[in-house]
Amino acid sequence: MVGALFDLLHIPVVHNGTVFHLPGFTIEVARECSGINSTLAFLVLSLVIAKFYIRTWWKSVLFVGFGLLVMILKNAIRIVTLTLLAMYVNPDFLTGNLHRHGGIVFFLLGLLIMWPVFLALRPATFVKFAEGK
């Protein structure tokens, strides 16, 4: 997914597994930097939302499945964002606060992406409740 995002942005990149070679820059996505805590929290939240707010089993499966895709996408966006900031602004972005503590920003981005999916799959009674009817 990271390679696809670099291609989409027309950034020349060669990758071998988790090592990405960019012009004048090489990064390795370490196992401990995979965003696993954020991913697990996102998965649990998706399961809870599906359980309490989505009534049919197939919509719940669809919601959680889409959530898994969003988890992968948000981690790829995080890697690409930090890499581009390091390449074009300051290499310290790879070790700075955004890298170490910026997971919440990308977690919120994932929630923002999931919101329209939730709205499409929620039951009609949730709409009436939300509107105060």
N, CA, C and O atoms as a printed pandas DataFrame, in Angstrom:
     atom_number atom_name residue_name chain_id  residue_number  x_coord  y_coord  z_coord
0              1         N          MET        A               1    0.833   -1.188    0.000
1              2        CA          MET        A               1    0.000    0.000    0.000
2              3         C          MET        A               1    0.882    1.259    0.000
3              4         O          MET        A               1    0.558    2.247   -0.659
4              5         N          VAL        A               2    1.986    1.217    0.736
5              6        CA          VAL        A               2    2.905    2.356    0.768
6              7         C          VAL        A               2    3.472    2.599   -0.632
7              8         O          VAL        A               2    3.527    3.739   -1.094
8              9         N          GLY        A               3    3.890    1.531   -1.297
9             10        CA          GLY        A               3    4.414    1.658   -2.654
10            11         C          GLY        A               3    3.378    2.220   -3.600
11            12         O          GLY        A               3    3.706    3.030   -4.467
12            13         N          ALA        A               4    2.127    1.803   -3.450
13            14        CA          ALA        A               4    1.049    2.313   -4.302
14            15         C          ALA        A               4    0.823    3.807   -4.070
15            16         O          ALA        A               4    0.581    4.553   -5.018
16            17         N          LEU        A               5    0.903    4.243   -2.814
17            18        CA          LEU        A               5    0.736    5.671   -2.527
18            19         C          LEU        A               5    1.883    6.496   -3.105
19            20         O          LEU        A               5    1.661    7.580   -3.644
20            21         N          PHE        A               6    3.109    5.984   -2.993
21            22        CA          PHE        A               6    4.234    6.694   -3.610
22            23         C          PHE        A               6    4.037    6.772   -5.128
23            24         O          PHE        A               6    4.293    7.815   -5.730
24            25         N          ASP        A               7    3.590    5.690   -5.741
25            26        CA          ASP        A               7    3.326    5.702   -7.183
26            27         C          ASP        A               7    2.239    6.714   -7.530
27            28         O          ASP        A               7    2.365    7.456   -8.504
28            29         N          LEU        A               8    1.173    6.743   -6.736
29            30        CA          LEU        A               8    0.081    7.685   -6.960
30            31         C          LEU        A               8    0.568    9.134   -6.900
31            32         O          LEU        A               8    0.077    9.994   -7.632
32            33         N          LEU        A               9    1.534    9.393   -6.024
33            34        CA          LEU        A               9    2.094   10.732   -5.864
34            35         C          LEU        A               9    3.261   11.007   -6.818
35            36         O          LEU        A               9    3.885   12.066   -6.764
36            37         N          HIS        A              10    3.544   10.034   -7.691
37            38        CA          HIS        A              10    4.638   10.138   -8.672
38            39         C          HIS        A              10    6.001   10.329   -7.998
39            40         O          HIS        A              10    6.855   11.061   -8.498
40            41         N          ILE        A              11    6.189    9.665   -6.866
41            42        CA          ILE        A              11    7.473    9.664   -6.164
42            43         C          ILE        A              11    8.191    8.387   -6.588
43            44         O          ILE        A              11    7.696    7.293   -6.317
44            45         N          PRO        A              12    9.349    8.496   -7.248
45            46        CA          PRO        A              12   10.052    7.272   -7.649
46            47         C          PRO        A              12   10.552    6.508   -6.433
47            48         O          PRO        A              12   11.219    7.065   -5.561
48            49         N          VAL        A              13   10.222    5.237   -6.391
49            50        CA          VAL        A              13   10.584    4.412   -5.245
50            51         C          VAL        A              13   10.826    2.981   -5.699
51            52         O          VAL        A              13   10.137    2.457   -6.575
52            53         N          VAL        A              14   11.817    2.371   -5.083
53            54        CA          VAL        A              14   12.077    0.945   -5.260
54            55         C          VAL        A              14   11.986    0.343   -3.868
55            56         O          VAL        A              14   12.602    0.839   -2.924
56            57         N          HIS        A              15   11.220   -0.719   -3.750
57            58        CA          HIS        A              15   11.126   -1.304   -2.406
58            59         C          HIS        A              15   11.391   -2.795   -2.442
59            60         O          HIS        A              15   11.083   -3.504   -3.400
60            61         N          ASN        A              16   11.976   -3.221   -1.349
61            62        CA          ASN        A              16   12.270   -4.628   -1.142
62            63         C          ASN        A              16   11.746   -4.975    0.237
63            64         O          ASN        A              16   12.401   -4.699    1.243
64            65         N          GLY        A              17   10.566   -5.580    0.288
65            66        CA          GLY        A              17    9.945   -5.863    1.571
66            67         C          GLY        A              17    9.546   -4.579    2.265
67            68         O          GLY        A              17    8.715   -3.823    1.761
68            69         N          THR        A              18   10.140   -4.332    3.424
69            70        CA          THR        A              18    9.800   -3.129    4.189
70            71         C          THR        A              18   10.838   -2.019    4.049
71            72         O          THR        A              18   10.813   -1.046    4.802
72            73         N          VAL        A              19   11.744   -2.160    3.093
73            74        CA          VAL        A              19   12.755   -1.133    2.831
74            75         C          VAL        A              19   12.368   -0.404    1.545
75            76         O          VAL        A              19   12.136   -1.021    0.506
76            77         N          PHE        A              20   12.305    0.925    1.644
77            78        CA          PHE        A              20   11.936    1.762    0.511
78            79         C          PHE        A              20   13.110    2.673    0.161
79            80         O          PHE        A              20   13.604    3.421    1.004
80            81         N          HIS        A              21   13.548    2.598   -1.102
81            82        CA          HIS        A              21   14.640    3.437   -1.595
82            83         C          HIS        A              21   14.035    4.554   -2.436
83            84         O          HIS        A              21   13.445    4.310   -3.489
84            85         N          LEU        A              22   14.191    5.771   -1.958
85            86        CA          LEU        A              22   13.701    6.958   -2.653
86            87         C          LEU        A              22   14.910    7.772   -3.081
87            88         O          LEU        A              22   16.024    7.496   -2.635
88            89         N          PRO        A              23   14.717    8.767   -3.932
89            90        CA          PRO        A              23   15.861    9.585   -4.358
90            91         C          PRO        A              23   16.572   10.235   -3.166
91            92         O          PRO        A              23   16.021   11.116   -2.506
92            93         N          GLY        A              24   17.788    9.792   -2.906
93            94        CA          GLY        A              24   18.591   10.351   -1.819
94            95         C          GLY        A              24   18.124    9.968   -0.431
95            96         O          GLY        A              24   18.548   10.582    0.549
96            97         N          PHE        A              25   17.269    8.976   -0.320
97            98        CA          PHE        A              25   16.660    8.656    0.956
98            99         C          PHE        A              25   16.275    7.187    0.984
99           100         O          PHE        A              25   15.717    6.676    0.013
100          101         N          THR        A              26   16.561    6.507    2.075
101          102        CA          THR        A              26   16.125    5.126    2.260
102          103         C          THR        A              26   15.472    5.008    3.628
103          104         O          THR        A              26   16.013    5.478    4.628
104          105         N          ILE        A              27   14.307    4.378    3.662
105          106        CA          ILE        A              27   13.632    4.156    4.939
106          107         C          ILE        A              27   13.317    2.668    5.078
107          108         O          ILE        A              27   13.135    1.952    4.094
108          109         N          GLU        A              28   13.262    2.236    6.324
109          110        CA          GLU        A              28   12.799    0.884    6.610
110          111         C          GLU        A              28   11.670    0.979    7.615
111          112         O          GLU        A              28   11.798    1.623    8.656
112          113         N          VAL        A              29   10.568    0.333    7.293
113          114        CA          VAL        A              29    9.438    0.305    8.203
114          115         C          VAL        A              29    9.691   -0.842    9.176
115          116         O          VAL        A              29    9.549   -2.016    8.834
116          117         N          ALA        A              30   10.064   -0.476   10.382
117          118        CA          ALA        A              30   10.399   -1.479   11.392
118          119         C          ALA        A              30    9.140   -2.142   11.928
119          120         O          ALA        A              30    8.067   -1.538   11.944
120          121         N          ARG        A              31    9.276   -3.366   12.358
121          122        CA          ARG        A              31    8.137   -4.119   12.892
122          123         C          ARG        A              31    7.474   -3.369   14.056
123          124         O          ARG        A              31    6.247   -3.336   14.151
124          125         N          GLU        A              32    8.270   -2.774   14.927
125          126        CA          GLU        A              32    7.710   -2.057   16.074
126          127         C          GLU        A              32    7.082   -0.718   15.690
127          128         O          GLU        A              32    6.414   -0.095   16.515
128          129         N          CYS        A              33    7.282   -0.271   14.467
129          130        CA          CYS        A              33    6.704    0.994   14.009
130          131         C          CYS        A              33    5.506    0.760   13.092
131          132         O          CYS        A              33    5.148    1.638   12.307
132          133         N          SER        A              34    4.896   -0.394   13.182
133          134        CA          SER        A              34    3.824   -0.727   12.260
134          135         C          SER        A              34    2.477   -0.145   12.659
135          136         O          SER        A              34    1.492   -0.345   11.948
136          137         N          GLY        A              35    2.408    0.555   13.753
137          138        CA          GLY        A              35    1.145    1.130   14.184
138          139         C          GLY        A              35    0.215    0.075   14.771
139          140         O          GLY        A              35   -1.006    0.204   14.692
140          141         N          ILE        A              36    0.796   -0.972   15.361
141          142        CA          ILE        A              36   -0.008   -2.086   15.849
142          143         C          ILE        A              36   -0.972   -1.665   16.952
143          144         O          ILE        A              36   -2.104   -2.148   16.982
144          145         N          ASN        A              37   -0.564   -0.791   17.851
145          146        CA          ASN        A              37   -1.470   -0.353   18.928
146          147         C          ASN        A              37   -2.677    0.387   18.358
147          148         O          ASN        A              37   -3.814    0.139   18.757
148          149         N          SER        A              38   -2.421    1.286   17.432
149          150        CA          SER        A              38   -3.493    2.032   16.792
150          151         C          SER        A              38   -4.399    1.096   15.999
151          152         O          SER        A              38   -5.619    1.265   15.996
152          153         N          THR        A              39   -3.815    0.123   15.335
153          154        CA          THR        A              39   -4.581   -0.828   14.541
154          155         C          THR        A              39   -5.480   -1.680   15.427
155          156         O          THR        A              39   -6.646   -1.902   15.102
156          157         N          LEU        A              40   -4.944   -2.157   16.541
157          158        CA          LEU        A              40   -5.755   -2.958   17.464
158          159         C          LEU        A              40   -6.889   -2.132   18.068
159          160         O          LEU        A              40   -8.012   -2.620   18.199
160          161         N          ALA        A              41   -6.602   -0.891   18.435
161          162        CA          ALA        A              41   -7.644   -0.021   18.982
162          163         C          ALA        A              41   -8.725    0.226   17.929
163          164         O          ALA        A              41   -9.913    0.238   18.251
164          165         N          PHE        A              42   -8.324    0.421   16.689
165          166        CA          PHE        A              42   -9.268    0.660   15.607
166          167         C          PHE        A              42  -10.126   -0.584   15.371
167          168         O          PHE        A              42  -11.330   -0.476   15.142
168          169         N          LEU        A              43   -9.505   -1.762   15.428
169          170        CA          LEU        A              43  -10.240   -3.012   15.250
170          171         C          LEU        A              43  -11.269   -3.203   16.362
171          172         O          LEU        A              43  -12.420   -3.545   16.092
172          173         N          VAL        A              44  -10.858   -2.984   17.608
173          174        CA          VAL        A              44  -11.777   -3.125   18.733
174          175         C          VAL        A              44  -12.930   -2.135   18.601
175          176         O          VAL        A              44  -14.085   -2.501   18.820
176          177         N          LEU        A              45  -12.637   -0.908   18.252
177          178        CA          LEU        A              45  -13.678    0.098   18.083
178          179         C          LEU        A              45  -14.642   -0.298   16.967
179          180         O          LEU        A              45  -15.853   -0.129   17.108
180          181         N          SER        A              46  -14.121   -0.819   15.868
181          182        CA          SER        A              46  -14.983   -1.273   14.769
182          183         C          SER        A              46  -15.900   -2.400   15.223
183          184         O          SER        A              46  -17.080   -2.422   14.875
184          185         N          LEU        A              47  -15.362   -3.330   15.996
185          186        CA          LEU        A              47  -16.169   -4.446   16.506
186          187         C          LEU        A              47  -17.260   -3.961   17.462
187          188         O          LEU        A              47  -18.394   -4.436   17.408
188          189         N          VAL        A              48  -16.915   -3.018   18.332
189          190        CA          VAL        A              48  -17.897   -2.476   19.285
190          191         C          VAL        A              48  -18.999   -1.727   18.552
191          192         O          VAL        A              48  -20.179   -1.904   18.853
192          193         N          ILE        A              49  -18.625   -0.900   17.605
193          194        CA          ILE        A              49  -19.623   -0.151   16.831
194          195         C          ILE        A              49  -20.527   -1.112   16.071
195          196         O          ILE        A              49  -21.745   -0.935   16.049
196          197         N          ALA        A              50  -19.938   -2.124   15.450
197          198        CA          ALA        A              50  -20.734   -3.101   14.707
198          199         C          ALA        A              50  -21.712   -3.825   15.636
199          200         O          ALA        A              50  -22.867   -4.052   15.276
200          201         N          LYS        A              51  -21.243   -4.182   16.822
201          202        CA          LYS        A              51  -22.083   -4.910   17.777
202          203         C          LYS        A              51  -23.262   -4.075   18.265
203          204         O          LYS        A              51  -24.385   -4.574   18.342
204          205         N          PHE        A              52  -23.019   -2.817   18.593
205          206        CA          PHE        A              52  -24.051   -2.004   19.228
206          207         C          PHE        A              52  -24.879   -1.136   18.278
207          208         O          PHE        A              52  -25.988   -0.732   18.627
208          209         N          TYR        A              53  -24.363   -0.845   17.096
209          210        CA          TYR        A              53  -25.070    0.091   16.237
210          211         C          TYR        A              53  -25.480   -0.463   14.873
211          212         O          TYR        A              53  -26.245    0.180   14.154
212          213         N          ILE        A              54  -24.994   -1.619   14.518
213          214        CA          ILE        A              54  -25.347   -2.192   13.219
214          215         C          ILE        A              54  -26.067   -3.503   13.490
215          216         O          ILE        A              54  -25.523   -4.391   14.146
216          217         N          ARG        A              55  -27.280   -3.625   12.991
217          218        CA          ARG        A              55  -28.142   -4.732   13.401
218          219         C          ARG        A              55  -27.936   -6.029   12.633
219          220         O          ARG        A              55  -28.004   -7.101   13.233
220          221         N          THR        A              56  -27.690   -5.973   11.350
221          222        CA          THR        A              56  -27.600   -7.218   10.577
222          223         C          THR        A              56  -26.161   -7.724   10.561
223          224         O          THR        A              56  -25.215   -6.936   10.552
224          225         N          TRP        A              57  -26.008   -9.031   10.559
225          226        CA          TRP        A              57  -24.682   -9.634   10.627
226          227         C          TRP        A              57  -23.854   -9.296    9.402
227          228         O          TRP        A              57  -22.652   -9.060    9.521
228          229         N          TRP        A              58  -24.474   -9.266    8.215
229          230        CA          TRP        A              58  -23.691   -9.020    7.004
230          231         C          TRP        A              58  -23.212   -7.573    6.938
231          232         O          TRP        A              58  -22.135   -7.302    6.406
232          233         N          LYS        A              59  -23.996   -6.647    7.472
233          234        CA          LYS        A              59  -23.535   -5.257    7.522
234          235         C          LYS        A              59  -22.413   -5.105    8.549
235          236         O          LYS        A              59  -21.486   -4.322    8.346
236          237         N          SER        A              60  -22.497   -5.846    9.638
237          238        CA          SER        A              60  -21.427   -5.821   10.644
238          239         C          SER        A              60  -20.128   -6.352   10.064
239          240         O          SER        A              60  -19.065   -5.769   10.272
240          241         N          VAL        A              61  -20.215   -7.464    9.333
241          242        CA          VAL        A              61  -19.022   -8.035    8.696
242          243         C          VAL        A              61  -18.452   -7.052    7.679
243          244         O          VAL        A              61  -17.237   -6.871    7.600
244          245         N          LEU        A              62  -19.327   -6.420    6.902
245          246        CA          LEU        A              62  -18.886   -5.432    5.922
246          247         C          LEU        A              62  -18.195   -4.251    6.598
247          248         O          LEU        A              62  -17.158   -3.779    6.132
248          249         N          PHE        A              63  -18.777   -3.779    7.697
249          250        CA          PHE        A              63  -18.209   -2.640    8.424
250          251         C          PHE        A              63  -16.821   -2.972    8.982
251          252         O          PHE        A              63  -15.882   -2.194    8.818
252          253         N          VAL        A              64  -16.695   -4.126    9.638
253          254        CA          VAL        A              64  -15.406   -4.520   10.221
254          255         C          VAL        A              64  -14.388   -4.790    9.106
255          256         O          VAL        A              64  -13.218   -4.430    9.240
256          257         N          GLY        A              65  -14.820   -5.416    8.016
257          258        CA          GLY        A              65  -13.919   -5.660    6.879
258          259         C          GLY        A              65  -13.409   -4.363    6.273
259          260         O          GLY        A              65  -12.223   -4.232    5.974
260          261         N          PHE        A              66  -14.316   -3.401    6.094
261          262        CA          PHE        A              66  -13.891   -2.104    5.583
262          263         C          PHE        A              66  -12.956   -1.431    6.582
263          264         O          PHE        A              66  -12.007   -0.751    6.191
264          265         N          GLY        A              67  -13.227   -1.622    7.876
265          266        CA          GLY        A              67  -12.344   -1.078    8.913
266          267         C          GLY        A              67  -10.936   -1.634    8.801
267          268         O          GLY        A              67   -9.965   -0.902    8.995
268          269         N          LEU        A              68  -10.808   -2.928    8.489
269          270        CA          LEU        A              68   -9.479   -3.524    8.299
270          271         C          LEU        A              68   -8.743   -2.864    7.134
271          272         O          LEU        A              68   -7.544   -2.598    7.220
272          273         N          LEU        A              69   -9.464   -2.603    6.050
273          274        CA          LEU        A              69   -8.848   -1.914    4.909
274          275         C          LEU        A              69   -8.418   -0.501    5.282
275          276         O          LEU        A              69   -7.346   -0.047    4.882
276          277         N          VAL        A              70   -9.245    0.185    6.039
277          278        CA          VAL        A              70   -8.916    1.553    6.473
278          279         C          VAL        A              70   -7.694    1.542    7.386
279          280         O          VAL        A              70   -6.870    2.454    7.326
280          281         N          MET        A              71   -7.569    0.518    8.232
281          282        CA          MET        A              71   -6.395    0.403    9.109
282          283         C          MET        A              71   -5.114    0.311    8.287
283          284         O          MET        A              71   -4.116    0.958    8.602
284          285         N          ILE        A              72   -5.151   -0.484    7.250
285          286        CA          ILE        A              72   -3.981   -0.623    6.369
286          287         C          ILE        A              72   -3.702    0.694    5.667
287          288         O          ILE        A              72   -2.554    1.134    5.596
288          289         N          LEU        A              73   -4.754    1.326    5.146
289          290        CA          LEU        A              73   -4.597    2.594    4.435
290          291         C          LEU        A              73   -4.046    3.683    5.349
291          292         O          LEU        A              73   -3.147    4.423    4.951
292          293         N          LYS        A              74   -4.571    3.792    6.565
293          294        CA          LYS        A              74   -4.099    4.870    7.451
294          295         C          LYS        A              74   -2.644    4.674    7.853
295          296         O          LYS        A              74   -1.910    5.650    8.007
296          297         N          ASN        A              75   -2.215    3.420    8.025
297          298        CA          ASN        A              75   -0.811    3.179    8.331
298          299         C          ASN        A              75    0.069    3.531    7.140
299          300         O          ASN        A              75    1.164    4.065    7.314
300          301         N          ALA        A              76   -0.397    3.237    5.938
301          302        CA          ALA        A              76    0.363    3.602    4.737
302          303         C          ALA        A              76    0.444    5.121    4.598
303          304         O          ALA        A              76    1.495    5.662    4.255
304          305         N          ILE        A              77   -0.659    5.803    4.863
305          306        CA          ILE        A              77   -0.661    7.275    4.803
306          307         C          ILE        A              77    0.322    7.839    5.823
307          308         O          ILE        A              77    1.028    8.805    5.538
308          309         N          ARG        A              78    0.370    7.246    6.997
309          310        CA          ARG        A              78    1.297    7.717    8.035
310          311         C          ARG        A              78    2.745    7.565    7.577
311          312         O          ARG        A              78    3.547    8.487    7.728
312          313         N          ILE        A              79    3.079    6.403    7.019
313          314        CA          ILE        A              79    4.452    6.160    6.555
314          315         C          ILE        A              79    4.824    7.120    5.436
315          316         O          ILE        A              79    5.910    7.700    5.448
316          317         N          VAL        A              80    3.930    7.289    4.470
317          318        CA          VAL        A              80    4.210    8.182    3.333
318          319         C          VAL        A              80    4.318    9.629    3.807
319          320         O          VAL        A              80    5.208   10.359    3.371
320          321         N          THR        A              81    3.427   10.042    4.686
321          322        CA          THR        A              81    3.468   11.426    5.194
322          323         C          THR        A              81    4.774   11.715    5.914
323          324         O          THR        A              81    5.427   12.724    5.647
324          325         N          LEU        A              82    5.156   10.830    6.826
325          326        CA          LEU        A              82    6.406   11.043    7.568
326          327         C          LEU        A              82    7.615   11.018    6.639
327          328         O          LEU        A              82    8.553   11.794    6.820
328          329         N          THR        A              83    7.597   10.139    5.653
329          330        CA          THR        A              83    8.720   10.059    4.710
330          331         C          THR        A              83    8.827   11.329    3.874
331          332         O          THR        A              83    9.919   11.869    3.699
332          333         N          LEU        A              84    7.698   11.805    3.360
333          334        CA          LEU        A              84    7.733   13.026    2.542
334          335         C          LEU        A              84    8.133   14.240    3.368
335          336         O          LEU        A              84    8.868   15.102    2.887
336          337         N          LEU        A              85    7.656   14.314    4.607
337          338        CA          LEU        A              85    8.076   15.420    5.476
338          339         C          LEU        A              85    9.576   15.342    5.750
339          340         O          LEU        A              85   10.256   16.367    5.791
340          341         N          ALA        A              86   10.088   14.135    5.936
341          342        CA          ALA        A              86   11.528   13.976    6.164
342          343         C          ALA        A              86   12.329   14.326    4.914
343          344         O          ALA        A              86   13.408   14.909    5.016
344          345         N          MET        A              87   11.813   13.977    3.737
345          346        CA          MET        A              87   12.529   14.255    2.490
346          347         C          MET        A              87   12.541   15.736    2.136
347          348         O          MET        A              87   13.570   16.278    1.731
348          349         N          TYR        A              88   11.387   16.386    2.292
349          350        CA          TYR        A              88   11.240   17.741    1.775
350          351         C          TYR        A              88   11.254   18.844    2.825
351          352         O          TYR        A              88   11.391   20.017    2.479
352          353         N          VAL        A              89   11.115   18.491    4.103
353          354        CA          VAL        A              89   11.096   19.516    5.148
354          355         C          VAL        A              89   12.290   19.354    6.079
355          356         O          VAL        A              89   13.159   20.222    6.152
356          357         N          ASN        A              90   12.318   18.216    6.797
357          358        CA          ASN        A              90   13.374   18.012    7.784
358          359         C          ASN        A              90   13.466   16.514    8.098
359          360         O          ASN        A              90   12.461   15.897    8.449
360          361         N          PRO        A              91   14.656   15.928    7.976
361          362        CA          PRO        A              91   14.800   14.492    8.271
362          363         C          PRO        A              91   14.405   14.101    9.694
363          364         O          PRO        A              91   14.144   12.929    9.963
364          365         N          ASP        A              92   14.359   15.062   10.596
365          366        CA          ASP        A              92   13.988   14.768   11.983
366          367         C          ASP        A              92   12.537   14.301   12.133
367          368         O          ASP        A              92   12.157   13.796   13.189
368          369         N          PHE        A              93   11.730   14.464   11.087
369          370        CA          PHE        A              93   10.351   13.974   11.166
370          371         C          PHE        A              93   10.304   12.457   11.352
371          372         O          PHE        A              93    9.321   11.930   11.873
372          373         N          LEU        A              94   11.361   11.749   10.928
373          374        CA          LEU        A              94   11.376   10.292   11.082
374          375         C          LEU        A              94   11.621    9.850   12.521
375          376         O          LEU        A              94   11.364    8.698   12.871
376          377         N          THR        A              95   12.110   10.751   13.341
377          378        CA          THR        A              95   12.370   10.391   14.741
378          379         C          THR        A              95   11.693   11.343   15.718
379          380         O          THR        A              95   11.825   11.178   16.931
380          381         N          GLY        A              96   10.978   12.325   15.215
381          382        CA          GLY        A              96   10.399   13.362   16.066
382          383         C          GLY        A              96    9.066   12.991   16.692
383          384         O          GLY        A              96    8.644   11.834   16.687
384          385         N          ASN        A              97    8.424   14.011   17.228
385          386        CA          ASN        A              97    7.164   13.834   17.950
386          387         C          ASN        A              97    6.035   13.303   17.075
387          388         O          ASN        A              97    5.247   12.474   17.529
388          389         N          LEU        A              98    5.943   13.762   15.837
389          390        CA          LEU        A              98    4.875   13.275   14.961
390          391         C          LEU        A              98    5.031   11.772   14.724
391          392         O          LEU        A              98    4.040   11.046   14.646
392          393         N          HIS        A              99    6.257   11.318   14.613
393          394        CA          HIS        A              99    6.485    9.885   14.426
394          395         C          HIS        A              99    6.173    9.097   15.698
395          396         O          HIS        A              99    5.522    8.054   15.644
396          397         N          ARG        A             100    6.633    9.596   16.823
397          398        CA          ARG        A             100    6.470    8.858   18.079
398          399         C          ARG        A             100    5.091    9.009   18.708
399          400         O          ARG        A             100    4.585    8.070   19.323
400          401         N          HIS        A             101    4.470   10.195   18.559
401          402        CA          HIS        A             101    3.219   10.465   19.261
402          403         C          HIS        A             101    2.089   10.917   18.334
403          404         O          HIS        A             101    1.036   11.340   18.810
404          405         N          GLY        A             102    2.290   10.834   17.051
405          406        CA          GLY        A             102    1.289   11.324   16.108
406          407         C          GLY        A             102    0.255   10.300   15.689
407          408         O          GLY        A             102   -0.548   10.555   14.793
408          409         N          GLY        A             103    0.270    9.141   16.332
409          410        CA          GLY        A             103   -0.678    8.103   15.962
410          411         C          GLY        A             103   -2.120    8.539   16.066
411          412         O          GLY        A             103   -2.960    8.105   15.278
412          413         N          ILE        A             104   -2.420    9.398   17.038
413          414        CA          ILE        A             104   -3.798    9.852   17.229
414          415         C          ILE        A             104   -4.297   10.623   16.009
415          416         O          ILE        A             104   -5.471   10.527   15.651
416          417         N          VAL        A             105   -3.411   11.387   15.369
417          418        CA          VAL        A             105   -3.806   12.149   14.170
418          419         C          VAL        A             105   -4.264   11.189   13.079
419          420         O          VAL        A             105   -5.291   11.418   12.440
420          421         N          PHE        A             106   -3.514   10.127   12.868
421          422        CA          PHE        A             106   -3.845    9.178   11.818
422          423         C          PHE        A             106   -5.005    8.265   12.232
423          424         O          PHE        A             106   -5.756    7.794   11.378
424          425         N          PHE        A             107   -5.152    8.017   13.530
425          426        CA          PHE        A             107   -6.307    7.286   14.037
426          427         C          PHE        A             107   -7.577    8.073   13.732
427          428         O          PHE        A             107   -8.566    7.508   13.265
428          429         N          LEU        A             108   -7.546    9.376   13.998
429          430        CA          LEU        A             108   -8.698   10.233   13.710
430          431         C          LEU        A             108   -8.988   10.290   12.211
431          432         O          LEU        A             108  -10.147   10.346   11.802
432          433         N          LEU        A             109   -7.943   10.276   11.401
433          434        CA          LEU        A             109   -8.129   10.222    9.953
434          435         C          LEU        A             109   -8.873    8.940    9.571
435          436         O          LEU        A             109   -9.772    8.967    8.731
436          437         N          GLY        A             110   -8.497    7.823   10.188
437          438        CA          GLY        A             110   -9.198    6.564    9.936
438          439         C          GLY        A             110  -10.665    6.648   10.323
439          440         O          GLY        A             110  -11.529    6.162    9.593
440          441         N          LEU        A             111  -10.953    7.264   11.474
441          442        CA          LEU        A             111  -12.340    7.435   11.902
442          443         C          LEU        A             111  -13.116    8.303   10.913
443          444         O          LEU        A             111  -14.278    8.028   10.616
444          445         N          LEU        A             112  -12.481    9.333   10.414
445          446        CA          LEU        A             112  -13.114   10.212    9.433
446          447         C          LEU        A             112  -13.459    9.451    8.155
447          448         O          LEU        A             112  -14.515    9.667    7.562
448          449         N          ILE        A             113  -12.567    8.568    7.740
449          450        CA          ILE        A             113  -12.824    7.752    6.556
450          451         C          ILE        A             113  -13.968    6.771    6.814
451          452         O          ILE        A             113  -14.760    6.495    5.912
452          453         N          MET        A             114  -14.062    6.242    8.040
453          454        CA          MET        A             114  -15.094    5.258    8.376
454          455         C          MET        A             114  -16.478    5.872    8.595
455          456         O          MET        A             114  -17.480    5.160    8.512
456          457         N          TRP        A             115  -16.555    7.156    8.869
457          458        CA          TRP        A             115  -17.832    7.789    9.191
458          459         C          TRP        A             115  -18.881    7.602    8.082
459          460         O          TRP        A             115  -20.004    7.204    8.392
460          461         N          PRO        A             116  -18.566    7.870    6.813
461          462        CA          PRO        A             116  -19.583    7.657    5.772
462          463         C          PRO        A             116  -20.013    6.190    5.650
463          464         O          PRO        A             116  -21.166    5.907    5.324
464          465         N          VAL        A             117  -19.108    5.275    5.907
465          466        CA          VAL        A             117  -19.449    3.848    5.877
466          467         C          VAL        A             117  -20.445    3.549    6.994
467          468         O          VAL        A             117  -21.438    2.855    6.777
468          469         N          PHE        A             118  -20.181    4.068    8.175
469          470        CA          PHE        A             118  -21.109    3.883    9.290
470          471         C          PHE        A             118  -22.479    4.461    8.953
471          472         O          PHE        A             118  -23.503    3.817    9.184
472          473         N          LEU        A             119  -22.496    5.668    8.409
473          474        CA          LEU        A             119  -23.774    6.296    8.067
474          475         C          LEU        A             119  -24.554    5.470    7.049
475          476         O          LEU        A             119  -25.782    5.403    7.115
476          477         N          ALA        A             120  -23.856    4.848    6.116
477          478        CA          ALA        A             120  -24.518    4.039    5.090
478          479         C          ALA        A             120  -25.051    2.721    5.653
479          480         O          ALA        A             120  -26.038    2.196    5.139
480          481         N          LEU        A             121  -24.423    2.176    6.694
481          482        CA          LEU        A             121  -24.788    0.861    7.207
482          483         C          LEU        A             121  -25.642    0.890    8.471
483          484         O          LEU        A             121  -26.169   -0.144    8.879
484          485         N          ARG        A             122  -25.784    2.039    9.086
485          486        CA          ARG        A             122  -26.526    2.105   10.345
486          487         C          ARG        A             122  -28.012    1.890   10.086
487          488         O          ARG        A             122  -28.495    2.119    8.977
488          489         N          PRO        A             123  -28.729    1.454   11.107
489          490        CA          PRO        A             123  -30.171    1.272   10.930
490          491         C          PRO        A             123  -30.898    2.610   10.899
491          492         O          PRO        A             123  -30.409    3.605   11.434
492          493         N          ALA        A             124  -32.047    2.624   10.281
493          494        CA          ALA        A             124  -32.828    3.858   10.160
494          495         C          ALA        A             124  -33.235    4.400   11.524
495          496         O          ALA        A             124  -33.401    5.611   11.671
496          497         N          THR        A             125  -33.403    3.535   12.528
497          498        CA          THR        A             125  -33.788    4.003   13.863
498          499         C          THR        A             125  -32.705    4.857   14.493
499          500         O          THR        A             125  -33.001    5.732   15.306
500          501         N          PHE        A             126  -31.433    4.611   14.122
501          502        CA          PHE        A             126  -30.345    5.431   14.648
502          503         C          PHE        A             126  -30.488    6.869   14.145
503          504         O          PHE        A             126  -30.188    7.816   14.872
504          505         N          VAL        A             127  -30.942    7.028   12.915
505          506        CA          VAL        A             127  -31.121    8.368   12.337
506          507         C          VAL        A             127  -32.174    9.112   13.136
507          508         O          VAL        A             127  -31.972   10.275   13.484
508          509         N          LYS        A             128  -33.301    8.463   13.437
509          510        CA          LYS        A             128  -34.371    9.108   14.193
510          511         C          LYS        A             128  -33.874    9.486   15.585
511          512         O          LYS        A             128  -34.190   10.565   16.085
512          513         N          PHE        A             129  -33.087    8.590   16.221
513          514        CA          PHE        A             129  -32.548    8.880   17.548
514          515         C          PHE        A             129  -31.602   10.066   17.493
515          516         O          PHE        A             129  -31.661   10.946   18.352
516          517         N          ALA        A             130  -30.727   10.100   16.491
517          518        CA          ALA        A             130  -29.738   11.175   16.361
518          519         C          ALA        A             130  -30.417   12.513   16.086
519          520         O          ALA        A             130  -29.925   13.562   16.500
520          521         N          GLU        A             131  -31.542   12.470   15.388
521          522        CA          GLU        A             131  -32.263   13.712   15.074
522          523         C          GLU        A             131  -33.196   14.124   16.204
523          524         O          GLU        A             131  -33.819   15.183   16.133
524          525         N          GLY        A             132  -33.302   13.293   17.256
525          526        CA          GLY        A             132  -34.124   13.624   18.399
526          527         C          GLY        A             132  -35.591   13.291   18.200
527          528         O          GLY        A             132  -36.448   13.857   18.878
528          529         N          LYS        A             133  -35.893   12.394   17.292
529          530        CA          LYS        A             133  -37.307   12.021   17.028
530          531         C          LYS        A             133  -37.654   10.720   17.697
531          532         O          LYS        A             133  -38.787   10.252   17.588
